[in-house]
Amino acid sequence: MIEQTEKKPQTASPGKPVAIVTGGGKGIGAACCRALHDKGFRVGIHYNSSQEPAREILLQIGGDGFLLQADLADPGQVDAMIGRIKEETGRVDVLVNNAGMCINESILMMKIEAFDAQRSVMRGAWYLTKRILRMFMLRQPAGRIINISSVVGHTGNAGQIPYTMEKAALDAMTRSLARELQGRNILVNSVAPGFIDTDMTAGLPGEIREKILDSIPLGRMGRPEEVAEVVVYLAEQGGYINGSVIHVNGGMYSG
């Protein structure tokens, strides 16, 4: 459902382009919401359980933002979210598939339920994209779909097999969907961050963090805003970039 924590100001402009960012309350998603808003987009901030962080982002960006709550693993909740987007804006110009989760466990220890929970993230991105295309983008002159994948979908990472599979699948979806949409003015690309300073990396043990930093030529982790800069570029420029994976990792992997 769409949720507003404050009465919508009269300054909200329904004619503005609309961007939907899944997992928009934290980390890279939150940075994308702020950056897209700064470029003149109305931003739909999706969250599943991170309600308070999403509300905080809404307060930061003001009247042209709106909240969307849904468990993307549940097709019924996705359908309801699509209905509310239609009611709220009537258009979607940019979809940023950023929502994710990371379950860390070796193949020998991981239960199939955990594997299925991780796999549902990819299914949710696929189903939401399908519905956004059918309801909005295929009825509009243009659209942009940006999938947030990861460097580990290319390098692999011990203890993260389902997560790396999910991220690799997002990049595969990017390439395949760009071909499916041939002849339509809808661009599909991935942004593959390396190790970014977010809640997901904050809890890394010191020795693992040092090992990661040693593998990055720039010698530091990235900032969420540095990923958002690339997302914004793909959202409003990059007219001849399609079916591509853009790596943002400080030089640790070049593709």
N, C-alpha and C positions, 0 to 999 in steps of 0.2 A: 504494500500500500504506500501511497505518497503521504508523507507526514510533514507538516509545517510546525515549527516550535513557536513561531511568532506570526502575527497577522501579516499577510503578504502586503508589502508596500505597494503604493500605486505606481512606483517607478519601474516595476517589472515590465519588460518589453516583449510581448508575445511574438513579435516579428524577428527577434534575434535567432541566430542559429542555436541549435540545441545539442549538447553533448551529454551522453550518459556514461558515467564512470562506475563500474562495478568495484566493490570493495573500496569505496571512496573515502572512508572515514580515517584511514591510517596510512602511514608510510608513503609509498609511491602513488597510491590512489589519491590520497589527500593532496599531495603535491600537484598531481594532474588536475584535480578540481580547481585548485587556486590558480594555476597557470592558465587553464582554459577560460576561467572567469575573467582573468585579467586581459585576455584577448577578445573579450566581447561575447562569449558564449553564455547562454543559460545552461546551468549544469545540474543534472540529476545525479544526486549523490546516493548511490546504492549502498546498503549495508545488510548484513544478515543479523548478527548479534551485537555488533559494536555500535549501539545506538548513541551513546554519549559522545564518543569521538566524532561521529557523523554530524550530530547536532552542533558540535563546536565548529566544524568546517562550514556548516550552513550559516552560522552566525558570523563567521569571518567573511564569507563572500556576499552575504546580504540578500536582497530581494529577488535577484535573478537565479537563486538556487532553490532546489526543492529536494526533499528526502524520499527515497524509495526503499522500502523494506521487503526483502524476499529471500527465501532459501532457494538458491538457484538450482539445487539438486531436485527440487519439487516442481515439475512442469506446471502444475496448477497454480502455484504461487508466481511463476514466471508469467503465465497467461494473465493473471490478475494485475501484475505489474505493468504489462503491456497496455492493458485497458486503462490504467490510471495515467500512464504517460500520454496516451491518446487524448484523454480527458483534460490533462494539464497543459499540453503543448501542441498536440496535433502533428508533431514532426520530430524526427531524430536525424541530425546531420552527421554526428560522429558517435560511434560506439567504441568505448575503451574497455576491452575485456581484461580487467586487472584482478578481479577477485581470485583468491587462492588460499591454499592451506598447505602445510608441509608436515607430513608424518615421518619421523626419523626412526627407522628400525631396520635391522638386517633382514635379508630374505628368509633366513632360518627362524627368526623370531616373530616376524610380522604375521598377524592374523588376517584371514581373508576379509574380515569385516573392515579392517583398517585399509586394506588395499582398495576395497570397493568405495570407501569414503573418499579416498584420494582421487579415484577414477571419476567420481561423480562431479568433480570440479570441471573436468574437460567436457563432460556431457552437458553440464549447465551452460558453459560458454557456447557450445554448439547449438543448443536449443534456443538460447536467448538471441543469438545471431540470426538464426532462422526466422524467428518471430519479428525481430526488428526489420529484417529485409522485407518480409512479406507485408507487414503493416505500414511501414514508412518508406524505407530507402528506395524500393522498387517503384514507388509511386511519386518519387521526387526526382529533380534533375540530376542530383549527385549525392554521394555519401562517402564516408570514410570509416573503415573498420580497423582498429588498432589492437592487436593482441599482445599482452605483456607476457612474454615467455621468460627464458632464463639462459644464462651461459651454461648451466649444468645440463640443459637439454642437449647440448652439443659435446660437452666434455665428459659427462657422467659424474657421479659423486657417490662414494661408498655410503651405504645406509639410507639412500634416498631413491631406490629404484622406481617405485610408483610415481614419486614427484618428478624425477627426470623424464620418465615416460610421458607424463602429462604435459610437461613443457615442450618436449620434442613434438608431441601431437599437436600442440597449438601452432607450432611453426609449419607442420605439415598441412594443417587446416588453412593457414594463411596462403600457402602456395596453391593448394587445390581450389580454394574458393575464388582466388583471383582469376583462375582459368574458367571456373563455372560462370563467373560474371562477365566474361569477355563480351565486349561490345556495349557494356553499360558503364556509365560514369561513376562507378563505385570502386574505390581503391582499397585494397586489403594489404596490410603490412604488419609485421611483428617488430616489437622492440624487445631485445634480449639483454636485460641488465646483468652485470656481474654481481659482485658482493657490494650491497648498498647498506648504508647505516640506517637500519629500521629495527623495529621490535624483533624481527625474525633473526637478525644477526647480533643483536645486543647481548644475548645470553651465551654467545660462544665462549668456551674456555679460552684462557689467555694463550696457551700454546697453539691451539688451532687457529686462533685469530692471527698470531704472528706468522704461522705457516702460510695463511692466505695472503697476508700483506707481502710476504716475500715473493709470491707468484705474480704480483701486480706491478708492472713497470712504473706506474705513477706512485707506488708506495703507500697508497691509502685506499680506503673504501670510498665508494661514490656517495653522493648525496641524492635524496629523492628528487630534488629540484633539477638535478642534471639529467635524470631520466625524463622528467616532465618536459624539459626543453625540447627533446626529440619528439615526444608525443605531440606537442603543440605544432611543431614543424610539419609533421605528417598530417595533422588535422586541418591545417589551413594552407599549406604550400606543398612542395614535393609532388607536383602534378604528373610527373613521369616516373614516380616510384610506385611499383605495384608488385605484389607477390614476393616482397623482399623481407629479409631479417636484418635489422639494424642493431649492431652490437654496441653496448655502452658499458664497458668493463675496465677502463683504465689501461688497456693493452694486454690483459692476461690471455685473451683469445681473439683471433682475428677472423675466424670462420673459414 
